[in-house]
């Protein structure tokens, strides 16, 4: 996909003194208008990959293009089209939130006169407008996080990078940002790269998820594909009490199935109702145990991610 917003081929980054590369021969393409989730454990290479996309650090080997340009060789062309919301980006704490926006505007080579109407619209939508006169050190964690998004959106970028955008926000605040980003994408055809430790956030918003671990791509696919490929369907059997649950669990063991009991519920791993129910019903009837409910439970994206990266407990 040579005309994509981001194209990476065999992208590798090695740091001096480190035996293992931070990013190891990663290849992927991101199309215009896509929302991509970037998912990986701490130290997987996510931050290094973001830095290469933004032109902060060049790759050791391989090739990356953003809007068709090399970020490290043509940083002005690339950075002018990127809005980046970094979780740990610094503020001048002793200046007001508004002054910090003015500084960011000048740093980007923009005019506050032309930028102001849109910036104020974003701030008002995010409930931050009345706090812009406050010194940054007086802002709450949620307000600081919203200010990061306003700063990333001083213009409407072609590519929006969101690094943990919901950190410090309550549930209502998280959903507010999600709605706003969806609106931006629908109205402007914006491409979004979204990292988050709240995996349900990516499940709701990302069309595809790039899973990386130890610097390598594990899989790049739709969330539903990842669940289908790496997940499983499990049975949740409900009985009247813990004694009945023990009977069900012991039956599962004799049938070669893995099961865990929690009070009056038993979870039978990787089992289908049609395969299990006839024999289980007969056994429970013979043992005097009543089944009060049986349902199929599918792995969440979080469970699948833990399995893919070898961190499943």
PANUFI-705868 format. One record per residue (C-alpha): residue number from 1; residue in three letters; chain; x, z, y. Coordinates in steps of 0.001 Angstrom, whole numbers, plus 500000, padded with zeros to 6 digits. Each point is the difference from the previous one (the first is absolute). Example, Ala and Ser with C-alpha at 12.3 -4.5 7.8 and 13.67 -1.06 7.14 Angstrom:
MIVO   num   residu   chaine        X        Z        Y
MIVO     1      ala        A   512300   507800   495500
MIVO     2      ser        A   501370   499340   503440
//
This chain:
MIVO   num   residu   chaine        X        Z        Y
MIVO     1      unk        A   500000   500000   500000
MIVO     2      unk        A   502472   498780   502594
MIVO     3      unk        A   497436   500216   502834
MIVO     4      unk        A   499102   503658   499399
MIVO     5      unk        A   500362   502732   502611
MIVO     6      unk        A   502697   501737   497930
MIVO     7      unk        A   502084   498243   497334
MIVO     8      unk        A   502687   501835   498023
MIVO     9      unk        A   502262   498450   497372
MIVO    10      unk        A   502386   502058   497864
MIVO    11      unk        A   500243   502516   502832
MIVO    12      unk        A   502723   502596   499423
MIVO    13      unk        A   501346   502794   502180
MIVO    14      unk        A   503033   502077   499077
MIVO    15      unk        A   501292   502897   502066
MIVO    16      unk        A   503673   500866   500082
MIVO    17      unk        A   500885   502773   497579
MIVO    18      unk        A   496803   499567   497979
MIVO    19      unk        A   500340   498633   496483
MIVO    20      unk        A   496330   499031   499659
MIVO    21      unk        A   498467   497552   502503
MIVO    22      unk        A   497185   501356   502162
MIVO    23      unk        A   498166   496694   499505
MIVO    24      unk        A   500849   497924   496951
MIVO    25      unk        A   499125   496273   499835
MIVO    26      unk        A   496472   500311   501351
MIVO    27      unk        A   497922   496838   500418
MIVO    28      unk        A   496479   499777   501426
MIVO    29      unk        A   497805   498059   502439
MIVO    30      unk        A   497385   501327   502413
MIVO    31      unk        A   497416   497577   501378
MIVO    32      unk        A   498441   500017   503462
MIVO    33      unk        A   497049   502378   500229
MIVO    34      unk        A   500836   502034   496889
MIVO    35      unk        A   500056   503779   499896
MIVO    36      unk        A   502793   501035   497665
MIVO    37      unk        A   500537   503504   498686
MIVO    38      unk        A   503623   501032   499469
MIVO    39      unk        A   500174   502678   497345
MIVO    40      unk        A   502920   501829   498434
MIVO    41      unk        A   501391   503501   499455
MIVO    42      unk        A   502379   501565   502510
MIVO    43      unk        A   503331   498177   499920
MIVO    44      unk        A   498487   496858   498464
MIVO    45      unk        A   501242   497753   502825
MIVO    46      unk        A   496860   499758   502159
MIVO    47      unk        A   501681   501051   503247
MIVO    48      unk        A   502959   497674   499446
MIVO    49      unk        A   497636   497114   499305
MIVO    50      unk        A   498075   500720   503213
MIVO    51      unk        A   503251   500076   501970
MIVO    52      unk        A   500966   496570   498672
MIVO    53      unk        A   496579   498576   500871
MIVO    54      unk        A   500309   501371   503555
MIVO    55      unk        A   503587   498775   500397
MIVO    56      unk        A   501434   503507   500337
MIVO    57      unk        A   502426   499433   497129
MIVO    58      unk        A   501081   496717   498370
MIVO    59      unk        A   499884   499422   496242
MIVO    60      unk        A   503265   500082   498072
MIVO    61      unk        A   498944   496936   498033
MIVO    62      unk        A   496832   497986   499646
MIVO    63      unk        A   497717   498523   502612
MIVO    64      unk        A   497166   501328   502144
MIVO    65      unk        A   497854   498106   502475
MIVO    66      unk        A   497360   501420   502329
MIVO    67      unk        A   497896   497385   501805
MIVO    68      unk        A   502533   497523   498615
MIVO    69      unk        A   502948   501653   501797
MIVO    70      unk        A   502862   502195   498804
MIVO    71      unk        A   499329   503503   501436
MIVO    72      unk        A   503684   500932   500267
MIVO    73      unk        A   501061   496700   501619
MIVO    74      unk        A   496982   499418   502216
MIVO    75      unk        A   498719   503522   500692
MIVO    76      unk        A   498235   499157   503266
MIVO    77      unk        A   497772   497364   498394
MIVO    78      unk        A   499154   502296   497114
MIVO    79      unk        A   499549   503306   501826
MIVO    80      unk        A   497740   498449   502638
MIVO    81      unk        A   497449   499337   497263
MIVO    82      unk        A   500213   503415   498302
MIVO    83      unk        A   498219   503220   500865
MIVO    84      unk        A   501460   502908   498054
MIVO    85      unk        A   498512   503468   499678
MIVO    86      unk        A   502800   502158   498620
MIVO    87      unk        A   499206   503507   498842
MIVO    88      unk        A   503164   501517   501456
MIVO    89      unk        A   500481   497804   503090
MIVO    90      unk        A   501171   502198   502906
MIVO    91      unk        A   498249   500816   503268
MIVO    92      unk        A   501321   501415   503248
MIVO    93      unk        A   498358   503380   499485
MIVO    94      unk        A   500204   501049   503670
MIVO    95      unk        A   498177   496928   501260
MIVO    96      unk        A   496298   499339   499788
MIVO    97      unk        A   498481   497854   497284
MIVO    98      unk        A   499258   497378   502663
MIVO    99      unk        A   503616   499987   501217
MIVO   100      unk        A   501153   499465   496422
MIVO   101      unk        A   497736   496947   499817
MIVO   102      unk        A   501437   498705   503292
MIVO   103      unk        A   503541   500362   498624
MIVO   104      unk        A   499029   498169   496814
MIVO   105      unk        A   498439   497221   502079
MIVO   106      unk        A   503203   499487   502000
MIVO   107      unk        A   502101   500172   496837
MIVO   108      unk        A   497950   497135   498562
MIVO   109      unk        A   500443   497990   503204
MIVO   110      unk        A   496290   500149   500790
MIVO   111      unk        A   498049   500622   503193
MIVO   112      unk        A   497913   503179   500062
MIVO   113      unk        A   497514   498246   502286
MIVO   114      unk        A   499179   497484   497275
MIVO   115      unk        A   500420   502451   497120
MIVO   116      unk        A   497988   502878   501464
MIVO   117      unk        A   496403   498802   499347
MIVO   118      unk        A   500607   499472   496287
MIVO   119      unk        A   502079   503187   499620
MIVO   120      unk        A   497246   502039   501662
MIVO   121      unk        A   497386   498397   497745
MIVO   122      unk        A   501991   500984   496902
MIVO   123      unk        A   500585   503528   501341
MIVO   124      unk        A   496303   500422   500762
MIVO   125      unk        A   498948   498782   496560
MIVO   126      unk        A   502404   502478   498383
MIVO   127      unk        A   498744   502865   502173
MIVO   128      unk        A   503350   500346   501755
MIVO   129      unk        A   499238   498801   503533
MIVO   130      unk        A   499358   503468   501451
MIVO   131      unk        A   503268   501306   498517
MIVO   132      unk        A   502262   497336   501537
MIVO   133      unk        A   500792   502222   502996
MIVO   134      unk        A   501305   502811   497769
MIVO   135      unk        A   503686   500483   499242
MIVO   136      unk        A   500797   498778   496512
MIVO   137      unk        A   501181   503410   498791
MIVO   138      unk        A   496509   501327   500798
MIVO   139      unk        A   498267   497481   497731
MIVO   140      unk        A   498726   500904   496558
MIVO   141      unk        A   501388   498279   496915
MIVO   142      unk        A   496942   497771   499790
MIVO   143      unk        A   500267   499015   503675
MIVO   144      unk        A   503676   499141   499603
MIVO   145      unk        A   499136   497840   497018
MIVO   146      unk        A   497325   498145   501979
MIVO   147      unk        A   502479   499501   502838
MIVO   148      unk        A   502343   498314   497518
MIVO   149      unk        A   497273   497479   499217
MIVO   150      unk        A   499265   499324   503680
MIVO   151      unk        A   503723   499427   500560
MIVO   152      unk        A   500154   497577   497054
MIVO   153      unk        A   497042   498085   501441
MIVO   154      unk        A   501063   499478   503618
MIVO   155      unk        A   499445   496368   499115
MIVO   156      unk        A   498060   498551   497080
MIVO   157      unk        A   502816   499266   497522
MIVO   158      unk        A   500040   497374   497291
MIVO   159      unk        A   501384   502611   497595
MIVO   160      unk        A   499043   503674   500166
MIVO   161      unk        A   502147   502444   498042
MIVO   162      unk        A   498385   503362   499292
MIVO   163      unk        A   502292   502731   498687
MIVO   164      unk        A   497860   502928   498823
MIVO   165      unk        A   497370   499386   502712
MIVO   166      unk        A   497754   502862   498876
MIVO   167      unk        A   502665   502732   499979
MIVO   168      unk        A   498682   503041   501848
MIVO   169      unk        A   496437   498670   500179
MIVO   170      unk        A   496880   501489   498483
MIVO   171      unk        A   497660   497932   497825
MIVO   172      unk        A   497941   498796   502980
MIVO   173      unk        A   503167   498976   501857
MIVO   174      unk        A   501312   498097   496988
MIVO   175      unk        A   496787   498034   499639
MIVO   176      unk        A   499960   499290   503744
MIVO   177      unk        A   503434   498378   499805
MIVO   178      unk        A   499028   498075   496878
MIVO   179      unk        A   496905   498582   501724
MIVO   180      unk        A   502028   499048   503058
MIVO   181      unk        A   502690   498218   497997
MIVO   182      unk        A   497360   498103   498009
MIVO   183      unk        A   498399   498908   503272
MIVO   184      unk        A   503372   498856   501386
MIVO   185      unk        A   500629   497940   496921
MIVO   186      unk        A   496546   498411   499967
MIVO   187      unk        A   500042   499181   503719
MIVO   188      unk        A   503596   498816   500318
MIVO   189      unk        A   501118   498859   496547
MIVO   190      unk        A   502691   502674   500120
MIVO   191      unk        A   502316   500581   497044
MIVO   192      unk        A   500502   503663   499060
MIVO   193      unk        A   502661   501768   497935
MIVO   194      unk        A   498777   503514   499241
MIVO   195      unk        A   501921   502862   498395
MIVO   196      unk        A   498331   503275   499100
MIVO   197      unk        A   500350   502924   497626
MIVO   198      unk        A   496200   500143   499966
MIVO   199      unk        A   499549   497384   497310
MIVO   200      unk        A   496204   499856   500380
MIVO   201      unk        A   500682   498711   503522
MIVO   202      unk        A   501816   496980   498589
MIVO   203      unk        A   497363   499557   497313
MIVO   204      unk        A   497346   499711   502729
MIVO   205      unk        A   501907   497754   502386
MIVO   206      unk        A   502682   497927   498265
MIVO   207      unk        A   499247   496620   498463
MIVO   208      unk        A   503246   500192   498055
MIVO   209      unk        A   502416   502835   499317
MIVO   210      unk        A   503771   499556   499741
MIVO   211      unk        A   501236   502753   497680
MIVO   212      unk        A   503738   500644   500176
MIVO   213      unk        A   502117   502516   498130
MIVO   214      unk        A   503763   500521   500111
MIVO   215      unk        A   500335   497022   502317
MIVO   216      unk        A   498224   497538   497704
MIVO   217      unk        A   496542   498443   500006
MIVO   218      unk        A   497908   501441   497180
MIVO   219      unk        A   496917   497904   500731
MIVO   220      unk        A   498311   498221   502909
MIVO   221      unk        A   496277   499614   499365
MIVO   222      unk        A   496490   500979   501023
MIVO   223      unk        A   499174   503693   499448
MIVO   224      unk        A   497378   499053   497406
MIVO   225      unk        A   502586   497914   498116
MIVO   226      unk        A   502437   502920   499936
MIVO   227      unk        A   497326   502329   498628
MIVO   228      unk        A   498967   497435   497391
MIVO   229      unk        A   503590   499261   498944
MIVO   230      unk        A   501530   503476   500051
MIVO   231      unk        A   496974   502286   499832
MIVO   232      unk        A   497640   500992   497265
MIVO   233      unk        A   496410   500986   499350
MIVO   234      unk        A   499379   503510   498723
MIVO   235      unk        A   496975   501828   498710
MIVO   236      unk        A   498717   503195   501555
MIVO   237      unk        A   497908   501908   497462
MIVO   238      unk        A   497876   502928   501208
MIVO   239      unk        A   498769   502700   497625
MIVO   240      unk        A   498376   503414   500455
MIVO   241      unk        A   503022   502282   499875
MIVO   242      unk        A   503721   500350   499280
MIVO   243      unk        A   499333   500450   496275
MIVO   244      unk        A   498318   496600   499865
MIVO   245      unk        A   502838   498486   502028
MIVO   246      unk        A   502479   501291   497430
MIVO   247      unk        A   498015   498281   497227
MIVO   248      unk        A   500072   496673   501894
MIVO   249      unk        A   503715   500306   500767
MIVO   250      unk        A   500860   500760   496363
MIVO   251      unk        A   497946   497003   498855
MIVO   252      unk        A   501870   497757   502442
MIVO   253      unk        A   503298   501203   498540
MIVO   254      unk        A   498930   499157   496434
MIVO   255      unk        A   498912   496549   501260
MIVO   256      unk        A   503480   499362   501424
MIVO   257      unk        A   498872   500355   503613
MIVO   258      unk        A   501510   502094   502793
MIVO   259      unk        A   497572   502430   501599
MIVO   260      unk        A   500098   502856   502488
MIVO   261      unk        A   497313   502668   500387
MIVO   262      unk        A   499009   501755   503211
MIVO   263      unk        A   497281   502589   499427
MIVO   264      unk        A   496996   497979   498763
MIVO   265      unk        A   501489   496546   500686
MIVO   266      unk        A   502334   497935   497833
MIVO   267      unk        A   501943   496980   501234
MIVO   268      unk        A   500874   497532   497238
MIVO   269      unk        A   502752   497604   501057
MIVO   270      unk        A   499765   496210   499630
MIVO   271      unk        A   496728   500016   498103
MIVO   272      unk        A   496839   497910   500241
MIVO   273      unk        A   496467   501370   499551
MIVO   274      unk        A   499076   497328   497448
MIVO   275      unk        A   503020   500871   497829
MIVO   276      unk        A   499674   503768   500152
MIVO   277      unk        A   496363   500966   500445
MIVO   278      unk        A   498616   499397   496453
MIVO   279      unk        A   502657   502081   498225
MIVO   280      unk        A   500156   502639   502749
MIVO   281      unk        A   496209   500427   500048
MIVO   282      unk        A   499901   500421   496232
MIVO   283      unk        A   502824   502555   500053
MIVO   284      unk        A   498421   502007   502827
MIVO   285      unk        A   496600   499962   498269
MIVO   286      unk        A   501534   501264   496768
MIVO   287      unk        A   501888   502704   501946
MIVO   288      unk        A   496964   501155   501958
MIVO   289      unk        A   501394   498814   503344
MIVO   290      unk        A   497723   498288   502535
MIVO   291      unk        A   501470   497236   502175
MIVO   292      unk        A   498430   500342   503457
MIVO   293      unk        A   501716   496985   501531
MIVO   294      unk        A   502561   497282   499400
MIVO   295      unk        A   501441   497641   502604
MIVO   296      unk        A   502876   497599   500518
MIVO   297      unk        A   502619   500916   502599
MIVO   298      unk        A   502454   497380   501292
MIVO   299      unk        A   503477   500900   501260
MIVO   300      unk        A   500366   500108   503769
MIVO   301      unk        A   502688   498023   501822
MIVO   302      unk        A   501871   503287   500473
MIVO   303      unk        A   500123   500624   496236
MIVO   304      unk        A   501082   496402   499439
MIVO   305      unk        A   502739   500318   502642
MIVO   306      unk        A   501393   503137   498360
MIVO   307      unk        A   500056   498214   496655
MIVO   308      unk        A   501678   496888   501457
MIVO   309      unk        A   502771   501999   501655
MIVO   310      unk        A   500583   502367   497079
MIVO   311      unk        A   498760   503070   501874
MIVO   312      unk        A   496963   500733   497874
MIVO   313      unk        A   499745   503661   499140
//
